[in-house]
Amino acid sequence: MADADAAATVPPPGDEPEAKGRSNSILLPILGILLVYLLYRYLRPRLRGLRLDRFTSRLPACLRRSRTGNTMLPYFQPIADRLGALQPYLAPIADRLGVGAQSGVGPPYGRADALVKFPGGEALSVAAILEAPGEVVAKSSHSTLYRAAMRSGEAAVLLRFVRPACALNSEEASAAARRVGAVSHPNLVPLRAFYVGPRGERLLVHPFYAAGSLRRFLQEGIVESQRWNIICKLSISIVKGLDYLHTGLEKPIIHGNLKTNNILLDANYECKISDFGLYLLLNPAGAQEMLEASAAQGYKAPELIKMRDATRESDIYSLGVVLLEMLAQKESANDITPNPRDILLPVSFKNLVLERKISDAFSSDLVRQSKKSGKEKNLNAFFELATTCCSPSPSLRPNTKYILKKLEEIAK
């Protein structure tokens, strides 16, 4: 009787494999769906902007340019033809993956609206920009600046390549670029064109100024940089440009990264402020890296924590540091004494004032000129205005209209 009960509880030999088969039949599709989803998430950002139809149509041409083109073309041409024939069936899949004609981060390669032109950039083309030989002028955490030689007879341009990892998506970046490109003022570097590539690359095209930056002008010890009238002219032109950004537009633009490296000079010692609103094209991480670099150089206002919180007052603080740099003492290359120009911190100048060594903060040639021409009071007034701009309290910093008025009075 016990044997009969035991036999009744033992499952038939075929039941267990059937149960395992049912579980496998459920698990495998789930794993398959998960694998397809992971591949989709992995491939989509890496293939965006890669047009499948253009790839298949360009394959034979690419092979002809290669060394093995003559021998391999007969084999690859049928493959390209078949892929082209399958395009109507592959198009929906390609669009879902972000590699079709209607997908991608930026405009598809070759589309006319991939290059947005602004006044002065009407003659530019995608081919001319991308094929122009260039040299690296400067690098930062968020972008690289190139001096590019265009076609013979045309003026050189500055190309700023914004790293895709630091940039906003194409729609937001294009909107920000259009806002910056609409700005026109004699003391602002204009944006000639903005290009969004098929793989998310972004290029800003600006005119090139052979005289270089204000920082270079000050550091190289050029005689003109020691002249009082030149310093006043440079200062006034800087404030005019900043004043237009703050008060001359329907929607003000905060510079966010004002420093002597971002102020260019023309042949007549007129300053052109560059990179205004550049942070508007960057994602929060890229903008924060820009702010940290500014802080390391001493230009960041103490209350500014995030770049998106930049204000007119934080721009004024940076302006004050720039004005102080223009007064700084130039040391010879063999002097081991720290150069206040290299410190770039207003506190160093304030300490000199407290120690009654204010003359040590100024260029010695500048002091001699001011005494000789009776402009010593003007020099001190310039210094006081610059330090007021660097006030720790934003509410105590003057606005651009006041600064411009005072500078014009000081320059008389």
C-alpha positions in Angstrom: 0.0 0.0 0.0 2.9 2.4 0.8 4.5 1.5 -2.5 1.3 2.5 -4.3 1.2 5.9 -2.5 4.8 6.6 -3.3 4.2 5.6 -6.9 1.3 8.0 -7.0 3.4 11.0 -5.8 6.2 10.5 -8.3 5.6 12.6 -11.5 5.6 10.9 -14.8 9.0 10.9 -16.5 8.0 13.4 -19.2 6.5 16.1 -17.0 9.7 17.7 -15.6 11.3 18.3 -19.0 8.0 19.8 -20.3 8.0 22.2 -17.4 11.6 23.2 -18.0 10.7 23.7 -21.7 7.9 26.0 -20.8 10.1 28.1 -18.5 12.8 28.4 -21.3 10.2 29.4 -23.8 9.2 32.3 -21.6 12.7 33.3 -20.5 14.4 33.3 -23.9 12.0 35.9 -25.5 12.4 38.1 -22.4 16.2 37.9 -22.7 15.9 38.6 -26.5 13.8 41.6 -25.9 16.2 42.9 -23.2 19.2 42.3 -25.6 17.5 44.2 -28.4 16.7 47.1 -26.1 20.2 47.3 -24.8 21.6 47.3 -28.4 19.1 50.0 -29.3 20.2 52.2 -26.4 23.8 51.6 -27.1 23.7 52.1 -30.9 21.4 55.0 -31.2 23.6 57.8 -29.7 26.6 56.4 -31.6 24.9 56.2 -35.0 23.0 59.4 -34.9 23.4 61.5 -38.1 24.9 58.5 -40.0 22.6 58.5 -43.1 22.2 54.9 -44.2 21.1 55.9 -47.7 24.0 58.2 -48.1 26.4 55.6 -46.7 25.3 53.0 -49.3 25.4 55.5 -52.2 28.9 56.7 -51.2 30.4 53.3 -50.7 31.5 52.8 -54.4 33.0 56.3 -54.5 35.0 55.7 -51.3 36.3 52.4 -52.8 37.5 54.1 -56.0 39.6 56.5 -53.9 41.3 53.6 -52.0 44.3 51.7 -53.2 42.2 48.4 -53.4 39.3 50.1 -55.1 40.0 48.6 -58.6 40.0 45.1 -57.3 37.4 45.3 -54.6 34.8 47.4 -56.4 33.2 44.6 -58.4 32.5 42.8 -55.1 31.2 45.7 -53.2 29.1 47.3 -55.9 26.4 44.5 -55.9 26.3 44.8 -52.1 25.7 48.5 -52.2 23.1 48.1 -54.9 21.2 45.5 -52.9 21.3 47.7 -49.8 19.9 50.5 -51.9 17.1 48.3 -53.1 16.3 47.4 -49.5 16.2 51.0 -48.4 12.4 51.2 -48.3 12.3 48.3 -45.9 15.3 49.5 -43.8 14.2 53.1 -43.6 11.7 52.6 -40.7 14.3 50.7 -38.7 17.0 53.2 -39.5 14.7 56.1 -38.3 14.0 54.3 -35.0 17.7 53.9 -34.5 18.3 57.5 -35.2 20.3 56.9 -38.4 17.7 57.6 -41.0 16.9 60.6 -43.1 14.7 62.2 -40.5 16.8 61.4 -37.4 20.0 62.6 -35.8 21.3 65.1 -33.3 21.9 67.7 -35.9 21.0 68.4 -39.5 21.8 65.5 -41.9 25.1 65.8 -43.7 24.9 68.0 -46.8 21.7 69.8 -45.9 21.8 73.5 -46.6 20.6 74.5 -43.1 23.5 72.7 -41.5 25.3 76.0 -41.7 23.5 79.0 -40.3 24.9 82.2 -41.7 24.8 85.7 -40.1 25.8 89.1 -41.5 29.3 89.0 -42.9 29.3 85.2 -43.4 27.2 85.1 -46.6 30.1 83.8 -48.6 30.9 80.9 -46.3 30.1 77.3 -47.1 30.3 74.0 -45.3 33.0 72.7 -47.6 35.1 75.8 -47.2 34.9 75.7 -43.4 35.5 72.0 -43.0 38.3 71.7 -45.6 40.2 74.9 -44.5 43.7 74.2 -43.1 44.1 75.5 -39.6 46.3 75.7 -36.5 45.3 75.5 -32.9 45.2 78.9 -31.2 43.9 77.9 -27.8 42.3 75.0 -25.9 39.9 74.8 -23.0 37.9 72.1 -21.3 34.9 72.8 -23.4 36.2 73.8 -26.8 39.2 74.3 -29.1 40.0 77.5 -31.1 41.6 77.3 -34.5 42.9 79.9 -36.9 41.8 78.7 -40.3 43.1 79.9 -43.7 40.2 80.1 -46.1 40.6 80.3 -49.9 43.4 82.4 -51.3 42.6 86.0 -51.1 40.1 85.6 -48.3 40.6 86.7 -44.8 41.4 84.1 -42.1 38.8 83.2 -39.6 38.6 81.8 -36.1 36.8 78.5 -35.8 35.7 77.4 -32.3 35.0 73.6 -32.1 32.7 73.0 -29.2 33.1 69.5 -27.8 29.9 67.4 -28.2 30.1 66.2 -24.6 29.9 69.9 -23.4 27.3 71.1 -25.8 23.5 71.4 -25.6 21.4 69.5 -28.1 21.2 70.9 -31.6 17.9 72.7 -31.2 18.9 74.6 -28.1 22.4 75.3 -29.3 21.1 76.6 -32.6 18.6 78.9 -30.8 21.4 80.2 -28.6 23.7 80.7 -31.6 20.9 82.7 -33.5 20.6 84.9 -30.4 24.3 85.6 -30.3 24.6 85.9 -34.1 22.0 88.7 -34.1 24.2 90.9 -32.0 26.1 93.6 -33.8 28.3 96.3 -32.2 31.7 97.8 -33.1 33.2 96.5 -29.8 31.9 93.0 -30.0 33.4 90.1 -32.0 30.6 89.1 -34.5 29.5 85.5 -35.1 29.7 84.9 -38.8 28.2 81.4 -39.0 27.2 78.4 -36.9 27.6 74.8 -38.1 26.0 71.7 -36.6 27.5 68.5 -38.0 25.9 65.1 -38.5 27.5 63.7 -35.4 26.8 66.5 -33.1 29.9 68.6 -33.7 29.4 72.4 -33.4 31.5 75.1 -35.0 31.3 78.8 -34.5 32.9 81.0 -37.1 34.4 84.4 -36.1 36.6 86.9 -37.9 40.3 86.7 -37.1 42.1 89.7 -35.5 45.9 89.6 -36.1 46.7 91.9 -33.2 45.7 89.1 -30.8 44.2 89.4 -27.3 44.4 92.1 -24.7 46.3 89.7 -22.4 49.0 89.2 -25.0 49.2 92.9 -25.6 49.7 93.6 -21.9 52.1 90.8 -21.2 54.4 91.3 -24.1 55.5 94.7 -22.7 54.5 96.6 -25.9 55.3 100.3 -25.4 51.8 101.3 -26.4 50.4 99.3 -23.5 52.2 101.7 -21.1 50.6 104.8 -22.5 47.8 106.4 -20.5 45.8 107.5 -23.5 45.9 103.9 -24.9 44.8 102.4 -21.6 41.8 104.8 -21.5 40.9 104.1 -25.1 41.0 100.3 -24.5 39.0 100.6 -21.3 36.3 102.7 -22.8 35.9 100.4 -25.8 35.6 97.4 -23.5 32.9 99.0 -21.4 31.0 100.1 -24.5 30.8 96.5 -25.7 29.7 95.2 -22.3 27.2 98.0 -21.9 25.6 97.1 -25.2 25.2 93.5 -24.0 23.7 94.6 -20.7 21.4 97.4 -21.9 21.3 97.6 -25.7 19.4 94.4 -26.4 15.8 93.6 -26.0 16.9 90.6 -24.0 20.2 91.3 -22.3 23.1 88.9 -22.7 25.4 88.2 -19.8 28.9 87.5 -20.9 29.8 85.1 -18.1 33.5 84.7 -19.0 35.0 88.2 -19.4 38.8 88.2 -19.2 41.7 89.6 -21.1 42.1 86.5 -23.1 38.5 87.0 -24.4 39.1 90.6 -25.5 40.7 91.0 -28.9 42.3 94.1 -30.5 42.2 95.6 -33.9 44.9 97.7 -35.5 43.5 100.9 -34.1 43.6 99.7 -30.4 39.8 99.2 -30.3 38.8 96.3 -28.2 36.4 93.6 -29.4 34.8 91.4 -26.7 34.6 87.8 -27.8 32.9 84.7 -26.4 29.9 86.6 -25.1 27.1 84.2 -24.4 29.2 81.2 -25.2 28.0 79.5 -22.1 24.5 79.6 -23.5 25.6 76.9 -26.0 27.0 74.6 -23.3 25.3 72.1 -21.1 25.4 72.6 -17.3 28.6 70.5 -17.0 30.4 72.4 -19.7 29.3 75.8 -18.4 30.5 74.8 -14.9 33.9 73.9 -16.3 34.1 77.3 -17.8 33.2 78.9 -14.5 35.8 76.9 -12.6 38.5 78.0 -15.1 37.5 81.6 -14.6 37.6 81.2 -10.9 41.2 79.7 -11.1 42.3 82.8 -13.0 40.7 85.2 -10.5 37.9 86.6 -12.7 34.9 84.9 -11.0 32.7 87.0 -8.7 32.7 85.6 -5.1 28.9 85.1 -5.0 28.7 83.2 -8.3 28.3 79.5 -7.7 26.8 78.3 -11.0 27.2 79.7 -14.5 23.5 79.8 -15.1 23.3 82.3 -12.2 25.7 84.8 -13.8 24.4 88.4 -13.7 25.3 91.9 -14.8 27.0 92.3 -11.4 29.2 89.3 -11.8 30.2 90.6 -15.3 31.1 93.9 -13.6 33.4 92.1 -11.1 35.2 90.5 -14.0 35.5 93.9 -15.7 37.1 95.3 -12.6 39.8 92.6 -12.6 40.5 93.4 -16.3 40.8 97.1 -15.5 43.2 96.3 -12.6 45.3 94.2 -14.9 45.7 97.1 -17.3 47.3 99.1 -14.4 49.5 96.3 -13.1 53.3 96.6 -12.8 55.3 94.8 -15.5 58.2 92.9 -14.2 61.3 91.9 -16.2 61.6 88.3 -17.2 64.7 87.9 -14.8 62.9 89.3 -11.8 61.9 86.7 -9.3 59.3 89.0 -7.7 55.8 87.7 -8.3 54.0 89.7 -11.0 50.7 91.1 -9.9 49.5 90.6 -13.5 50.0 86.9 -13.1 48.1 86.8 -9.8 45.0 88.3 -11.3 43.3 88.8 -7.9 42.0 92.2 -6.8 43.0 91.3 -3.2 46.7 91.7 -4.2 46.1 95.3 -5.2 44.0 96.0 -2.1 46.9 94.7 0.1 49.2 97.1 -1.6 46.9 100.0 -0.8 46.7 99.0 2.8 50.5 98.8 3.0 50.7 102.3 1.4 52.5 100.8 -1.6 49.9 101.7 -4.2 52.6 102.8 -6.7 53.9 99.2 -6.7 50.6 98.1 -8.2 51.0 100.4 -11.2 53.3 100.2 -14.2 56.3 102.3 -13.4 56.2 103.9 -16.8 52.5 104.7 -16.3 53.3 106.4 -13.0 56.0 108.5 -14.6 53.8 109.5 -17.4 50.9 110.5 -15.1 53.2 112.6 -13.0 54.8 114.3 -16.0 51.4 115.1 -17.6 49.6 115.9 -14.4 47.3 112.9 -14.7 48.2 111.3 -11.3 44.8 112.0 -9.9 43.2 110.5 -13.0 45.3 107.4 -12.5 44.2 107.1 -8.9 40.5 107.6 -9.9 40.9 104.8 -12.5 42.2 102.6 -9.8 39.4 103.4 -7.4 36.8 102.8 -10.1 38.3 99.4 -10.8 38.4 98.3 -7.2 34.8 99.5 -6.8 33.8 97.1 -9.6 35.5 94.3 -7.6 33.4 95.0 -4.5 32.6 91.8 -2.6 28.9 92.9 -2.4 27.2 92.9 -5.8 24.9 95.8 -4.8 27.9 98.1 -4.4 29.2 97.5 -7.9 28.4 100.2 -10.4 26.6 99.6 -13.7 28.1 100.0 -17.1 26.5 103.4 -17.8 28.1 104.8 -14.6 31.5 103.2 -15.4 31.5 104.5 -18.9 30.7 108.0 -17.8 33.5 108.0 -15.2 36.0 106.6 -17.6 35.2 109.3 -20.1 35.7 111.9 -17.4 39.0 110.3 -16.3 40.3 110.1 -19.9 40.0 113.9 -20.3 
